[in-house]
């Protein structure tokens, strides 16, 4: 799922015309060594945080059917995860970096979700909305200064980007449907010796149980010499 979110963000930024203007789009960590090797205007979309959104967790399973309506398996609900990216622009001049970062920000804030045309793989199959939020507020997030400190680089202007994406649930396959009746065998002993050939029950010509089915009350025959409770003796 993570690589599919990366691809969705890449397609979104490509549609904005970044690569047509000669800008490289990468998903590498903007470390000091990486910055020294850079030789072209670059936009870095660095993933540095992954955590589950527990408020969206669901339980249970859902049936999966084939074209004929037969159950072929069960799947657990998807689990949602919040992916946090650090988006930065790299050029030889701060003014150019800010201009490039403005174009990226304009592209990211146009929509609150990744367009369906940018979704691939399991994200496209699930058909769920992949929400995005650029430069939003949130006191519970990791500090940008802490991220730069971990990368070993100097603090610079960056866009904090969050994406909420579903991870496809686990699937359990169903066995083939039962097409044969129950086989009943009778044996005179518990060890099965002398068992007669089995008889397959096909339920042909079964009687109609009525509107209430087999839950309806039925008259029970008593053994000879017994009477019902509450009835007068003869």
C-alpha positions as CSV (number, residue, x, y, z in Angstrom):
1,X,0.0,0.0,0.0
2,X,2.8,2.4,0.8
3,X,4.4,2.2,-2.6
4,X,0.9,2.8,-4.1
5,X,0.5,6.0,-2.1
6,X,4.0,7.1,-3.4
7,X,2.9,6.4,-7.0
8,X,-0.3,8.4,-6.4
9,X,1.6,11.4,-5.1
10,X,4.1,11.1,-8.0
11,X,1.3,11.1,-10.6
12,X,-0.4,14.0,-8.9
13,X,2.8,16.1,-9.0
14,X,3.6,15.0,-12.6
15,X,0.1,16.3,-13.7
16,X,1.1,19.7,-12.2
17,X,3.9,19.9,-14.8
18,X,6.9,19.6,-12.5
19,X,8.8,17.1,-14.6
20,X,8.0,19.0,-17.8
21,X,9.9,22.0,-16.3
22,X,13.0,19.9,-15.7
23,X,12.4,19.3,-12.0
24,X,13.4,15.9,-10.6
25,X,10.9,14.2,-8.3
26,X,12.4,11.8,-5.8
27,X,11.3,9.9,-2.6
28,X,14.7,9.7,-1.0
29,X,15.7,11.1,2.4
30,X,17.1,14.6,2.0
31,X,20.3,13.9,4.0
32,X,23.5,16.1,3.8
33,X,25.2,13.6,1.6
34,X,22.2,13.4,-0.8
35,X,22.1,17.2,-1.0
36,X,25.7,17.3,-2.0
37,X,25.2,14.9,-4.9
38,X,22.1,16.7,-6.3
39,X,22.8,18.4,-9.6
40,X,19.3,19.6,-10.8
41,X,16.2,21.3,-9.3
42,X,14.6,18.6,-7.2
43,X,11.4,18.1,-5.2
44,X,11.9,15.5,-2.4
45,X,8.8,13.7,-1.0
46,X,10.3,11.9,2.1
47,X,8.2,9.5,4.1
48,X,9.2,9.6,7.7
49,X,6.1,8.5,9.7
50,X,3.7,5.6,9.6
51,X,1.0,5.0,12.2
52,X,-2.4,3.3,12.3
53,X,-5.6,5.4,12.6
54,X,-7.2,3.3,15.3
55,X,-10.4,5.3,15.2
56,X,-11.2,3.7,11.8
57,X,-10.5,0.1,12.9
58,X,-13.4,-2.3,12.3
59,X,-14.0,-6.0,13.1
60,X,-15.9,-8.8,11.4
61,X,-15.6,-10.2,7.9
62,X,-17.3,-9.7,4.6
63,X,-18.3,-12.3,2.1
64,X,-16.8,-12.4,-1.4
65,X,-18.9,-13.9,-4.2
66,X,-18.1,-15.1,-7.8
67,X,-20.1,-14.3,-10.9
68,X,-22.7,-16.9,-10.0
69,X,-23.2,-15.6,-6.4
70,X,-21.4,-18.4,-4.7
71,X,-19.3,-17.5,-1.6
72,X,-15.6,-18.0,-2.5
73,X,-14.0,-16.4,0.6
74,X,-14.2,-13.9,3.4
75,X,-12.1,-10.8,3.9
76,X,-11.5,-8.7,7.0
77,X,-12.1,-4.9,6.9
78,X,-9.2,-2.8,5.7
79,X,-7.1,-1.0,8.3
80,X,-6.3,2.7,7.9
81,X,-2.8,4.2,8.3
82,X,-1.6,7.7,8.4
83,X,1.5,8.4,6.3
84,X,3.5,11.5,7.0
85,X,5.8,13.1,4.4
86,X,8.3,15.9,4.4
87,X,8.1,17.7,1.1
88,X,11.1,20.0,0.2
89,X,12.4,21.9,-2.8
90,X,16.1,22.0,-3.7
91,X,17.8,24.5,-6.1
92,X,20.8,26.7,-6.0
93,X,18.9,29.8,-4.8
94,X,16.5,30.1,-1.9
95,X,14.2,32.3,-4.1
96,X,13.9,29.5,-6.7
97,X,13.3,26.9,-3.9
98,X,10.4,29.0,-2.5
99,X,8.9,29.5,-6.0
100,X,9.1,25.7,-6.6
101,X,7.7,24.9,-3.2
102,X,4.8,27.3,-3.9
103,X,3.9,25.3,-7.0
104,X,4.0,22.1,-5.1
105,X,1.8,23.5,-2.3
106,X,-0.7,24.8,-4.9
107,X,-1.0,21.3,-6.4
108,X,-1.4,19.6,-3.0
109,X,-4.1,21.8,-1.6
110,X,-6.3,21.7,-4.7
111,X,-8.0,18.5,-3.4
112,X,-8.6,16.8,-0.1
113,X,-8.0,13.4,-1.6
114,X,-5.9,11.7,-4.3
115,X,-7.9,11.6,-7.5
116,X,-9.1,8.1,-8.5
117,X,-7.1,8.3,-11.7
118,X,-3.8,8.3,-9.6
119,X,-4.7,5.2,-7.6
120,X,-3.2,1.9,-8.6
121,X,-3.0,-1.7,-7.3
122,X,-5.0,-2.5,-4.1
123,X,-6.0,1.2,-3.6
124,X,-7.7,1.2,-7.0
125,X,-9.4,-2.2,-6.2
126,X,-10.7,-1.1,-2.8
127,X,-12.2,2.1,-4.3
128,X,-11.9,4.0,-1.0
129,X,-11.1,7.6,-0.6
130,X,-7.4,8.3,0.1
131,X,-7.4,11.6,2.0
132,X,-4.5,14.1,2.0
133,X,-3.7,17.2,4.0
134,X,-0.9,19.6,3.2
135,X,0.5,22.0,5.7
136,X,-2.2,21.3,8.3
137,X,-2.1,21.9,12.0
138,X,-1.5,19.3,14.6
139,X,0.2,19.4,17.9
140,X,0.6,15.6,18.2
141,X,2.9,15.3,15.2
142,X,6.6,14.8,15.2
143,X,8.4,18.1,15.1
144,X,9.9,19.1,11.7
145,X,13.1,20.2,13.6
146,X,13.4,16.6,15.0
147,X,13.2,15.2,11.5
148,X,15.9,17.4,10.2
149,X,18.0,16.6,13.3
150,X,17.6,12.9,12.6
151,X,18.6,13.4,8.9
152,X,21.7,15.3,9.9
153,X,20.8,18.3,7.8
154,X,20.0,22.0,8.3
155,X,16.5,23.2,8.9
156,X,14.8,24.6,5.8
157,X,11.3,25.4,4.5
158,X,9.2,22.2,4.1
159,X,5.6,21.1,3.6
160,X,4.2,18.7,6.1
161,X,2.0,16.3,4.1
162,X,-0.3,13.6,5.6
163,X,-2.1,10.8,3.8
164,X,-4.7,8.4,5.1
165,X,-4.7,5.2,3.2
166,X,-6.3,1.7,3.6
167,X,-4.4,-1.5,3.9
168,X,-6.3,-4.3,2.3
169,X,-7.7,-6.9,4.8
170,X,-6.7,-10.6,5.0
171,X,-8.6,-13.0,2.8
172,X,-9.7,-16.5,3.7
173,X,-10.7,-18.8,0.9
174,X,-13.9,-20.8,1.1
175,X,-14.1,-24.5,0.2
176,X,-16.2,-25.7,-2.7
177,X,-20.0,-25.8,-2.1
178,X,-21.5,-29.1,-1.0
179,X,-23.3,-30.9,-3.8
180,X,-23.7,-34.3,-2.3
181,X,-26.1,-35.5,0.4
182,X,-25.1,-36.8,3.8
183,X,-23.8,-40.4,3.9
184,X,-25.3,-42.5,6.7
185,X,-23.9,-45.9,7.7
186,X,-25.1,-48.3,10.4
187,X,-22.8,-50.7,12.3
188,X,-23.6,-53.2,15.1
189,X,-20.5,-52.3,17.1
190,X,-18.6,-49.2,18.0
191,X,-15.4,-50.3,16.2
192,X,-17.3,-50.3,12.9
193,X,-16.9,-54.0,12.1
194,X,-19.7,-55.4,10.0
195,X,-20.8,-52.0,8.8
196,X,-23.4,-52.0,6.0
197,X,-22.8,-50.0,2.8
198,X,-23.6,-46.3,3.3
199,X,-26.8,-44.7,2.1
200,X,-26.7,-41.2,0.7
201,X,-29.5,-38.9,1.8
202,X,-30.8,-36.7,-1.1
203,X,-33.9,-35.4,0.6
204,X,-36.1,-36.2,-2.4
205,X,-39.8,-35.9,-1.8
206,X,-39.4,-34.3,1.7
207,X,-42.6,-33.2,3.3
208,X,-43.5,-29.5,3.6
209,X,-42.9,-28.3,7.2
210,X,-45.4,-25.5,6.8
211,X,-45.2,-21.7,7.2
212,X,-43.4,-21.9,10.5
213,X,-40.9,-24.5,9.3
214,X,-39.5,-27.0,11.8
215,X,-40.0,-24.5,14.7
216,X,-43.7,-25.1,14.7
217,X,-45.2,-27.1,17.6
218,X,-45.9,-30.7,16.8
219,X,-48.0,-33.4,18.5
220,X,-45.7,-35.8,20.2
221,X,-46.8,-39.4,20.4
222,X,-46.6,-40.9,23.9
223,X,-45.6,-44.5,24.6
224,X,-48.4,-46.9,25.4
225,X,-49.8,-46.6,28.9
226,X,-48.6,-43.0,29.4
227,X,-50.9,-40.0,29.6
228,X,-50.2,-36.3,29.2
229,X,-49.6,-34.2,32.3
230,X,-52.8,-32.5,33.5
231,X,-55.2,-34.9,31.7
232,X,-57.7,-37.0,33.6
233,X,-57.1,-40.7,33.9
234,X,-59.5,-43.0,32.2
